[in-house]
Amino acid sequence: MPRRIGLPSLYLAAAAATAVTTAIPLAMAPASGIASRPPVTEPTRPYIVTVRDRAGARDLVGEMRWRVRRFYTSALPGFATVLTASELAELSADPRVLAIEPDREIHPMPITTSALPHAPRAARATGKGVTVFIVDSGVTHGRTGNSGRTGTFHSEDLRMSGHTGNLRVSHGFGDRLWWAFDATGRTGEDCGGHGTRVARAIAGRSHGVAPQADVASVRVLGCGGSGSLSDALAGLDWVRRHARGPAVANLSLDGADSPALRTAMARLARSGVFVVAATDAGRCRLSPTGETYSARAPRLAGAAARYLELHPAANPSVLASWLKCAATRDTIRQNPSRALRTGRP
């Protein structure tokens, strides 16, 4: 179950539902087709299946339910499963199926924490009241250990504790941090360090762009630093189902070339969540479907949280129109009033 650390009570019901977010509906009865076949004896491989609509996805999951690993209902109509070569060919020919792609390993992207050129100066804005969903390796609230212990410790976060030689790590999130969802089945805390560094760049008390934004840990990477595409989709599916109020989602992962992940991000953006994804290109790019891509993804996520504090009703397309993505600079234009009135820059 997720561990709530102080976000508003509207998330309590969402937290209670986390354990079954991508569970397969047990009441589904198997229909004819693949589920009625003898046990599989030939090799299988993992795949992501995108279906044309929810009804089709539900029917297909009913036919294949004991072989389905993840069932997506919000960010993507589809599921993650394992298939033999002959099953792949048959499912690819099914008119209910839109696309099939291999499930694969994903990895964290390098974090660029340098300040944005011409960074936005929003008076009084600190991101307060905005939730930033960190879809990554988890977020660490703080831990204490022996000074000789190795770990993801950074000099700006360390302070001596008494005379015992222990070091207390505090990333400055306080009760703003919430362990929302963990696709790996753990607690949501970060054992690799990447997600915590992303969260600190966005909302850390000392160094974050939006130091009062709430932080929701959506863990999709394991302790080894990698994860699966199917788990990343499960994280986005959870955010799409439960996000309320002004919200930003940051994905500093390398899966942006996945059609299924792009579809999930686009659906999340259309639901009202501003989505920022990392890229290794220097320039910022706005997708026609509403996601923003940048090598400075955490900085843009923090800037978006500051903007949304002042304009909580702004939808992602309006906010994106004010993110000026040129070859040499990423910025939010200074006078948002016209865009908020007209929906145009």
GUVEXDREN-950755 format. One record per residue (C-alpha): x, y, z; chain; residue in three letters. Coordinates in Angstrom, 1 decimal. Layout:
N
VEXTOR      x      y      z cadena residuo
VEXTOR      X      Y      Z      A     ALA
...
//
This chain:
345
VEXTOR      x      y      z cadena residuo
VEXTOR    0.0    0.0    0.0      A     MET
VEXTOR    1.2    3.6   -0.6      A     PRO
VEXTOR    2.4    5.7    2.3      A     ARG
VEXTOR    0.7    9.0    2.6      A     ARG
VEXTOR    2.8   11.8    4.3      A     ILE
VEXTOR    0.6   14.8    4.3      A     GLY
VEXTOR   -1.1   15.5    1.0      A     LEU
VEXTOR   -4.8   16.6    1.0      A     PRO
VEXTOR   -7.4   14.0    2.0      A     SER
VEXTOR   -8.8   13.8   -1.5      A     LEU
VEXTOR   -5.9   11.4   -2.2      A     TYR
VEXTOR   -6.9    8.9    0.5      A     LEU
VEXTOR   -9.3    6.9   -1.6      A     ALA
VEXTOR   -6.7    6.8   -4.4      A     ALA
VEXTOR   -4.1    5.5   -2.0      A     ALA
VEXTOR   -6.5    2.7   -0.9      A     ALA
VEXTOR   -6.9    1.7   -4.5      A     ALA
VEXTOR   -3.3    1.5   -5.4      A     THR
VEXTOR   -2.8   -2.2   -4.8      A     ALA
VEXTOR   -5.4   -3.0   -7.5      A     VAL
VEXTOR   -4.7   -0.4  -10.0      A     THR
VEXTOR   -3.6   -2.7  -12.8      A     THR
VEXTOR   -5.0   -5.9  -11.3      A     ALA
VEXTOR   -6.9   -8.3  -13.7      A     ILE
VEXTOR  -10.7   -8.3  -13.0      A     PRO
VEXTOR  -11.2  -11.7  -11.4      A     LEU
VEXTOR  -14.9  -11.7  -12.4      A     ALA
VEXTOR  -14.0  -11.9  -16.1      A     MET
VEXTOR  -14.9  -15.3  -17.6      A     ALA
VEXTOR  -12.6  -16.6  -20.3      A     PRO
VEXTOR  -14.1  -16.4  -23.8      A     ALA
VEXTOR  -13.2  -18.5  -26.8      A     SER
VEXTOR   -9.8  -18.1  -28.3      A     GLY
VEXTOR   -6.3  -18.1  -26.9      A     ILE
VEXTOR   -7.4  -18.9  -23.3      A     ALA
VEXTOR   -9.0  -22.2  -24.3      A     SER
VEXTOR   -5.8  -23.6  -25.8      A     ARG
VEXTOR   -3.6  -26.3  -24.2      A     PRO
VEXTOR   -0.7  -25.1  -22.0      A     PRO
VEXTOR    2.1  -23.2  -23.9      A     VAL
VEXTOR    5.1  -25.3  -24.8      A     THR
VEXTOR    6.9  -22.9  -27.2      A     GLU
VEXTOR    8.9  -19.8  -26.2      A     PRO
VEXTOR    7.1  -16.7  -25.3      A     THR
VEXTOR    8.2  -13.0  -25.2      A     ARG
VEXTOR    6.7  -10.0  -23.4      A     PRO
VEXTOR    4.6   -7.5  -25.3      A     TYR
VEXTOR    2.5   -4.3  -24.9      A     ILE
VEXTOR   -0.8   -4.5  -26.7      A     VAL
VEXTOR   -2.7   -1.3  -27.4      A     THR
VEXTOR   -6.4   -1.8  -28.2      A     VAL
VEXTOR   -8.8    0.5  -30.0      A     ARG
VEXTOR  -11.1    1.0  -27.1      A     ASP
VEXTOR  -11.8   -0.1  -23.5      A     ARG
VEXTOR  -14.4   -2.6  -24.4      A     ALA
VEXTOR  -12.1   -4.4  -26.8      A     GLY
VEXTOR   -9.3   -4.4  -24.2      A     ALA
VEXTOR  -11.6   -5.9  -21.6      A     ARG
VEXTOR  -12.8   -8.6  -24.0      A     ASP
VEXTOR   -9.2   -9.5  -24.9      A     LEU
VEXTOR   -8.1   -9.6  -21.3      A     VAL
VEXTOR  -11.0  -11.9  -20.6      A     GLY
VEXTOR   -9.8  -14.3  -23.3      A     GLU
VEXTOR   -6.1  -14.2  -22.0      A     MET
VEXTOR   -6.5  -13.3  -18.4      A     ARG
VEXTOR   -4.1  -15.7  -16.8      A     TRP
VEXTOR   -1.3  -14.7  -19.2      A     ARG
VEXTOR   -1.8  -10.9  -18.8      A     VAL
VEXTOR    0.7   -9.2  -16.6      A     ARG
VEXTOR   -0.7   -5.7  -16.5      A     ARG
VEXTOR   -4.2   -4.3  -17.5      A     PHE
VEXTOR   -4.4   -0.6  -18.3      A     TYR
VEXTOR   -7.7    1.2  -18.1      A     THR
VEXTOR   -7.0    4.9  -17.9      A     SER
VEXTOR   -3.8    6.1  -19.7      A     ALA
VEXTOR   -4.0    3.4  -22.3      A     LEU
VEXTOR   -6.6    0.9  -23.4      A     PRO
VEXTOR   -4.6   -2.2  -23.5      A     GLY
VEXTOR   -2.4   -4.7  -21.5      A     PHE
VEXTOR    1.0   -6.2  -21.1      A     ALA
VEXTOR    1.2  -10.0  -21.8      A     THR
VEXTOR    3.5  -12.8  -23.0      A     VAL
VEXTOR    2.9  -14.3  -26.4      A     LEU
VEXTOR    4.3  -17.1  -28.6      A     THR
VEXTOR    5.2  -16.3  -32.2      A     ALA
VEXTOR    1.9  -17.8  -33.5      A     SER
VEXTOR   -0.1  -15.9  -30.8      A     GLU
VEXTOR    1.6  -12.7  -31.8      A     LEU
VEXTOR    0.6  -13.2  -35.4      A     ALA
VEXTOR   -3.0  -14.0  -34.5      A     GLU
VEXTOR   -3.4  -11.1  -32.1      A     LEU
VEXTOR   -1.8   -8.7  -34.6      A     SER
VEXTOR   -4.6   -9.6  -37.1      A     ALA
VEXTOR   -7.4   -9.1  -34.5      A     ASP
VEXTOR   -9.4   -6.0  -35.6      A     PRO
VEXTOR   -9.7   -4.9  -32.0      A     ARG
VEXTOR   -5.9   -4.4  -31.7      A     VAL
VEXTOR   -4.4   -1.1  -32.7      A     LEU
VEXTOR   -0.7   -1.9  -32.1      A     ALA
VEXTOR    1.7   -4.4  -30.5      A     ILE
VEXTOR    5.2   -3.6  -29.4      A     GLU
VEXTOR    7.8   -5.6  -27.4      A     PRO
VEXTOR    8.0   -4.9  -23.7      A     ASP
VEXTOR   11.5   -3.8  -23.0      A     ARG
VEXTOR   13.9   -2.4  -20.4      A     GLU
VEXTOR   13.9    1.3  -19.7      A     ILE
VEXTOR   16.5    3.4  -17.9      A     HIS
VEXTOR   16.8    6.8  -16.2      A     PRO
VEXTOR   18.0    9.7  -18.3      A     MET
VEXTOR   20.8   12.1  -17.2      A     PRO
VEXTOR   19.6   14.9  -15.1      A     ILE
VEXTOR   20.4   18.4  -16.3      A     THR
VEXTOR   19.9   20.7  -13.3      A     THR
VEXTOR   21.4   23.9  -14.7      A     SER
VEXTOR   19.1   26.9  -14.5      A     ALA
VEXTOR   16.9   27.6  -17.5      A     LEU
VEXTOR   18.1   30.6  -19.5      A     PRO
VEXTOR   15.7   33.6  -18.8      A     HIS
VEXTOR   14.0   31.5  -16.1      A     ALA
VEXTOR   10.4   32.6  -15.4      A     PRO
VEXTOR   10.0   35.1  -12.5      A     ARG
VEXTOR    6.6   34.4  -11.1      A     ALA
VEXTOR    6.1   36.7   -8.2      A     ALA
VEXTOR    5.1   34.8   -5.0      A     ARG
VEXTOR    5.0   31.5   -6.9      A     ALA
VEXTOR    6.6   28.5   -5.3      A     THR
VEXTOR    4.4   25.7   -6.6      A     GLY
VEXTOR    2.2   25.6   -3.5      A     LYS
VEXTOR   -1.0   23.6   -4.1      A     GLY
VEXTOR    0.4   21.8   -7.2      A     VAL
VEXTOR    1.2   18.1   -7.1      A     THR
VEXTOR    4.3   16.9   -9.1      A     VAL
VEXTOR    4.2   13.2   -9.9      A     PHE
VEXTOR    7.8   11.9  -10.1      A     ILE
VEXTOR    7.6    8.8  -12.4      A     VAL
VEXTOR   11.0    7.4  -11.7      A     ASP
VEXTOR   12.9    5.2   -9.2      A     SER
VEXTOR   11.0    6.5   -6.2      A     GLY
VEXTOR   11.7    9.4   -3.9      A     VAL
VEXTOR   13.5    9.2   -0.5      A     THR
VEXTOR   12.1   11.3    2.3      A     HIS
VEXTOR   15.3   11.0    4.4      A     GLY
VEXTOR   17.3    8.3    6.0      A     ARG
VEXTOR   19.9    7.9    8.7      A     THR
VEXTOR   23.0    5.7    8.4      A     GLY
VEXTOR   26.6    5.3    9.5      A     ASN
VEXTOR   29.0    7.8    8.0      A     SER
VEXTOR   30.9    5.0    6.4      A     GLY
VEXTOR   27.9    3.7    4.5      A     ARG
VEXTOR   27.8    4.1    0.8      A     THR
VEXTOR   24.6    5.5   -0.8      A     GLY
VEXTOR   23.0    8.2   -2.8      A     THR
VEXTOR   24.2   11.0   -0.5      A     PHE
VEXTOR   24.9   14.5   -1.7      A     HIS
VEXTOR   26.9   17.1    0.2      A     SER
VEXTOR   24.2   19.7    0.1      A     GLU
VEXTOR   21.8   17.3    1.8      A     ASP
VEXTOR   24.1   16.0    4.6      A     LEU
VEXTOR   24.3   17.3    8.2      A     ARG
VEXTOR   26.0   15.7   11.2      A     MET
VEXTOR   23.7   14.2   13.8      A     SER
VEXTOR   25.2   14.3   17.3      A     GLY
VEXTOR   28.6   12.8   18.0      A     HIS
VEXTOR   27.9    9.3   16.8      A     THR
VEXTOR   29.3    9.7   13.3      A     GLY
VEXTOR   25.8    9.1   11.8      A     ASN
VEXTOR   24.6   11.2    8.9      A     LEU
VEXTOR   21.0   12.2    8.5      A     ARG
VEXTOR   19.9   12.7    4.9      A     VAL
VEXTOR   17.0   15.2    4.4      A     SER
VEXTOR   15.9   16.3    1.0      A     HIS
VEXTOR   13.7   19.0    2.4      A     GLY
VEXTOR   10.3   17.6    1.3      A     PHE
VEXTOR    8.8   17.3    4.8      A     GLY
VEXTOR    5.1   16.4    4.8      A     ASP
VEXTOR    4.9   17.4    1.1      A     ARG
VEXTOR    6.1   13.9    0.0      A     LEU
VEXTOR    3.7   11.1   -0.7      A     TRP
VEXTOR    4.6    7.6   -1.7      A     TRP
VEXTOR    1.7    7.1   -4.1      A     ALA
VEXTOR    2.4    4.1   -6.3      A     PHE
VEXTOR    5.1    1.5   -6.7      A     ASP
VEXTOR    5.0   -0.9   -9.7      A     ALA
VEXTOR    7.8   -2.9   -8.2      A     THR
VEXTOR    5.7   -3.9   -5.1      A     GLY
VEXTOR    7.9   -2.1   -2.6      A     ARG
VEXTOR    7.3    0.9   -0.4      A     THR
VEXTOR    7.9    3.7   -3.0      A     GLY
VEXTOR   11.2    4.9   -1.5      A     GLU
VEXTOR   14.2    5.3   -3.7      A     ASP
VEXTOR   17.1    2.8   -3.5      A     CYS
VEXTOR   18.9    4.1   -6.6      A     GLY
VEXTOR   18.9    7.8   -6.1      A     GLY
VEXTOR   17.7    9.1   -9.6      A     HIS
VEXTOR   14.1    9.9   -8.7      A     GLY
VEXTOR   15.2   11.7   -5.5      A     THR
VEXTOR   17.6   13.9   -7.5      A     ARG
VEXTOR   14.8   14.7  -10.0      A     VAL
VEXTOR   12.4   15.5   -7.1      A     ALA
VEXTOR   15.0   17.7   -5.4      A     ARG
VEXTOR   15.6   19.7   -8.7      A     ALA
VEXTOR   11.9   20.2   -9.0      A     ILE
VEXTOR   10.7   20.7   -5.4      A     ALA
VEXTOR   13.6   20.5   -3.0      A     GLY
VEXTOR   13.4   23.1   -0.2      A     ARG
VEXTOR   16.9   24.5   -0.9      A     SER
VEXTOR   17.5   23.9   -4.6      A     HIS
VEXTOR   14.1   23.2   -6.2      A     GLY
VEXTOR   12.4   25.5   -8.7      A     VAL
VEXTOR    9.1   25.0   -7.0      A     ALA
VEXTOR   10.1   24.5   -3.3      A     PRO
VEXTOR    6.5   24.2   -2.0      A     GLN
VEXTOR    5.0   21.9   -4.5      A     ALA
VEXTOR    3.7   18.5   -3.3      A     ASP
VEXTOR    5.7   15.5   -4.4      A     VAL
VEXTOR    4.1   12.2   -5.3      A     ALA
VEXTOR    6.5    9.3   -5.8      A     SER
VEXTOR    5.4    7.0   -8.6      A     VAL
VEXTOR    8.1    4.3   -8.6      A     ARG
VEXTOR    8.6    2.3  -11.9      A     VAL
VEXTOR   12.3    1.6  -11.8      A     LEU
VEXTOR   14.0   -1.0   -9.6      A     GLY
VEXTOR   17.1   -0.8   -7.4      A     CYS
VEXTOR   19.4   -1.8  -10.3      A     GLY
VEXTOR   18.5    1.5  -12.0      A     GLY
VEXTOR   16.3    0.0  -14.8      A     SER
VEXTOR   12.6   -1.0  -15.1      A     GLY
VEXTOR   10.2   -2.2  -17.7      A     SER
VEXTOR    8.1   -0.3  -20.2      A     LEU
VEXTOR    5.0   -2.2  -18.9      A     SER
VEXTOR    5.7   -0.8  -15.4      A     ASP
VEXTOR    6.2    2.7  -16.6      A     ALA
VEXTOR    2.8    2.4  -18.3      A     LEU
VEXTOR    1.3    1.2  -15.0      A     ALA
VEXTOR    2.6    4.3  -13.3      A     GLY
VEXTOR    1.1    6.6  -15.9      A     LEU
VEXTOR   -2.2    4.6  -15.7      A     ASP
VEXTOR   -2.2    5.2  -12.0      A     TRP
VEXTOR   -1.6    8.9  -12.3      A     VAL
VEXTOR   -4.3    9.3  -15.0      A     ARG
VEXTOR   -6.8    7.5  -12.7      A     ARG
VEXTOR   -6.0    9.5   -9.5      A     HIS
VEXTOR   -4.6   12.9  -10.3      A     ALA
VEXTOR   -6.7   15.8   -9.0      A     ARG
VEXTOR   -6.3   19.5   -9.1      A     GLY
VEXTOR   -3.3   21.3  -10.8      A     PRO
VEXTOR   -0.7   18.6  -11.5      A     ALA
VEXTOR    2.6   18.0  -13.3      A     VAL
VEXTOR    4.1   14.6  -14.3      A     ALA
VEXTOR    7.8   14.3  -14.8      A     ASN
VEXTOR    9.3   11.3  -16.7      A     LEU
VEXTOR   13.1   11.4  -16.8      A     SER
VEXTOR   13.2    8.1  -18.6      A     LEU
VEXTOR   14.4    6.8  -21.9      A     ASP
VEXTOR   11.2    5.3  -23.2      A     GLY
VEXTOR    9.9    8.2  -25.2      A     ALA
VEXTOR   10.3    6.4  -28.5      A     ASP
VEXTOR    7.7    3.9  -27.4      A     SER
VEXTOR    4.3    4.4  -29.2      A     PRO
VEXTOR    2.4    3.0  -26.2      A     ALA
VEXTOR    4.2    5.4  -23.8      A     LEU
VEXTOR    3.6    8.3  -26.1      A     ARG
VEXTOR    0.0    7.5  -26.3      A     THR
VEXTOR   -0.2    7.2  -22.5      A     ALA
VEXTOR    1.5   10.6  -22.0      A     MET
VEXTOR   -0.8   12.2  -24.5      A     ALA
VEXTOR   -3.9   10.9  -22.8      A     ARG
VEXTOR   -2.5   12.1  -19.5      A     LEU
VEXTOR   -1.9   15.5  -20.9      A     ALA
VEXTOR   -5.5   15.6  -22.3      A     ARG
VEXTOR   -6.8   14.8  -18.9      A     SER
VEXTOR   -5.3   18.0  -17.5      A     GLY
VEXTOR   -1.9   16.9  -16.2      A     VAL
VEXTOR    1.1   18.8  -17.6      A     PHE
VEXTOR    3.5   16.1  -18.8      A     VAL
VEXTOR    7.3   16.7  -19.1      A     VAL
VEXTOR    9.5   14.0  -20.5      A     ALA
VEXTOR   13.3   13.9  -20.7      A     ALA
VEXTOR   15.2   13.9  -24.0      A     THR
VEXTOR   18.9   14.0  -24.7      A     ASP
VEXTOR   18.5   16.8  -27.2      A     ALA
VEXTOR   19.4   20.3  -26.1      A     GLY
VEXTOR   16.4   22.1  -27.3      A     ARG
VEXTOR   12.9   21.9  -25.9      A     CYS
VEXTOR   10.2   20.4  -28.1      A     ARG
VEXTOR    6.4   20.6  -27.7      A     LEU
VEXTOR    4.5   17.7  -29.0      A     SER
VEXTOR    1.3   18.3  -31.0      A     PRO
VEXTOR   -0.4   16.0  -28.5      A     THR
VEXTOR    0.5   18.1  -25.5      A     GLY
VEXTOR    3.7   16.6  -23.9      A     GLU
VEXTOR    6.8   18.7  -23.5      A     THR
VEXTOR   10.3   17.2  -24.1      A     TYR
VEXTOR   13.5   18.7  -22.8      A     SER
VEXTOR   17.0   17.9  -21.6      A     ALA
VEXTOR   16.0   20.1  -18.6      A     ARG
VEXTOR   12.8   18.2  -17.8      A     ALA
VEXTOR   13.0   18.8  -14.0      A     PRO
VEXTOR   13.5   22.5  -14.4      A     ARG
VEXTOR   10.5   22.8  -16.8      A     LEU
VEXTOR    8.4   20.7  -14.4      A     ALA
VEXTOR    9.2   23.1  -11.6      A     GLY
VEXTOR    8.5   26.1  -13.8      A     ALA
VEXTOR    5.2   24.6  -14.8      A     ALA
VEXTOR    4.3   24.0  -11.1      A     ALA
VEXTOR    5.0   27.7  -10.3      A     ARG
VEXTOR    2.8   28.8  -13.2      A     TYR
VEXTOR    0.0   26.5  -12.1      A     LEU
VEXTOR    0.1   27.9   -8.6      A     GLU
VEXTOR   -0.9   31.3  -10.1      A     LEU
VEXTOR   -3.2   29.8  -12.8      A     HIS
VEXTOR   -4.5   26.5  -11.4      A     PRO
VEXTOR   -7.2   26.2  -14.1      A     ALA
VEXTOR   -4.8   26.5  -17.0      A     ALA
VEXTOR   -5.0   23.4  -19.1      A     ASN
VEXTOR   -1.8   21.8  -20.5      A     PRO
VEXTOR   -2.2   23.2  -24.0      A     SER
VEXTOR   -2.4   26.7  -22.7      A     VAL
VEXTOR    0.6   26.2  -20.4      A     LEU
VEXTOR    2.6   24.6  -23.3      A     ALA
VEXTOR    1.8   27.6  -25.5      A     SER
VEXTOR    3.7   29.8  -23.1      A     TRP
VEXTOR    6.7   27.5  -22.9      A     LEU
VEXTOR    8.9   29.0  -25.5      A     LYS
VEXTOR   10.9   26.2  -27.0      A     CYS
VEXTOR   13.6   27.6  -29.3      A     ALA
VEXTOR   17.0   26.2  -30.3      A     ALA
VEXTOR   18.9   28.1  -27.6      A     THR
VEXTOR   16.4   28.7  -24.7      A     ARG
VEXTOR   13.6   27.3  -22.7      A     ASP
VEXTOR   11.3   29.8  -21.0      A     THR
VEXTOR    7.8   30.7  -19.9      A     ILE
VEXTOR    6.7   34.0  -21.5      A     ARG
VEXTOR    6.2   36.7  -18.9      A     GLN
VEXTOR    2.6   37.9  -19.6      A     ASN
VEXTOR    0.2   34.9  -19.5      A     PRO
VEXTOR   -3.0   36.9  -19.2      A     SER
VEXTOR   -3.8   36.9  -23.0      A     ARG
VEXTOR   -3.3   33.2  -23.4      A     ALA
VEXTOR   -5.5   32.5  -20.4      A     LEU
VEXTOR   -8.3   34.6  -21.9      A     ARG
VEXTOR   -8.0   33.4  -25.5      A     THR
VEXTOR   -6.1   30.1  -25.4      A     GLY
VEXTOR   -3.6   31.6  -27.8      A     ARG
VEXTOR   -0.1   33.2  -27.4      A     PRO
//
